[in-house]
Amino acid sequence: MEYIEKVLEKLKEWARELVEGLLGPQTHPEVEPIPVPVDDLRRRRKS
């Protein structure tokens, strides 16, 4: 699974470089993902 994540990250990097090469550099930084809260499984089991 870690290998797939590394490959996907490298593909994103190459795609970003390609877009920058064709359209120029980004005018604003890449948006960081917002953390999504996840239900605690222990609480669900008690209910």
trRosetta pair geometry for C-beta under 8 A, 3 or more apart (Angstrom, degrees):
i j d omega theta_ij theta_ji phi_ij phi_ji
1 4 5.8 -51 -155 31 37 111
1 5 6.6 37 149 -18 66 104
2 5 5.6 -54 -152 36 36 113
2 6 6.5 38 151 -20 67 104
3 6 5.7 -55 -152 35 32 112
3 7 6.4 31 151 -19 66 105
4 7 5.7 -54 -148 36 32 111
4 8 6.3 31 154 -18 66 106
5 8 5.8 -54 -145 38 30 110
5 9 6.3 32 155 -20 64 106
6 9 5.7 -54 -147 36 30 112
6 10 6.4 30 154 -18 64 106
7 10 5.8 -56 -150 37 31 111
7 11 6.4 32 152 -20 65 106
8 11 5.6 -53 -147 36 33 113
8 12 6.4 36 153 -21 65 103
9 12 5.7 -51 -151 34 32 113
9 13 6.5 35 150 -21 63 105
10 13 5.5 -52 -150 34 34 114
10 14 6.4 33 152 -17 66 104
11 14 5.7 -53 -146 38 32 110
11 15 6.2 34 154 -20 65 106
12 15 5.7 -55 -146 37 30 112
12 16 6.3 33 154 -21 65 105
13 16 5.8 -53 -149 34 29 112
13 17 6.5 28 153 -17 63 106
14 17 5.7 -55 -148 37 32 111
14 18 6.3 34 153 -21 65 106
15 18 5.6 -53 -148 35 31 113
15 19 6.4 30 155 -17 65 105
16 19 5.9 -55 -148 38 29 109
16 20 6.3 28 154 -17 64 109
16 30 8.0 -41 -119 -73 137 133
17 20 5.7 -56 -145 40 30 111
17 21 6.2 34 154 -23 64 107
18 21 5.6 -55 -149 35 29 113
18 22 6.4 17 157 -10 64 109
19 22 5.9 -62 -146 43 30 104
19 23 5.7 -21 173 25 70 114
20 23 6.8 -72 -118 59 20 77
20 24 6.6 -48 -161 130 57 17
20 25 5.2 27 -147 -97 107 50
20 26 6.9 -63 -95 -25 99 73
26 29 7.1 109 109 -100 132 21
26 30 7.1 53 106 -57 176 70
39 43 6.9 -115 177 63 88 115
39 44 6.1 70 142 -50 124 116
40 43 4.5 75 81 4 102 107
40 44 7.2 -178 94 -11 56 84
41 44 5.5 -55 -152 34 41 114
41 45 6.5 41 154 -24 70 103
42 45 5.9 -53 -151 30 33 111
42 46 6.9 31 154 -19 63 105
43 46 6.0 -58 -155 32 34 110
43 47 6.9 33 153 -22 66 106
44 47 6.0 -58 -155 29 34 111
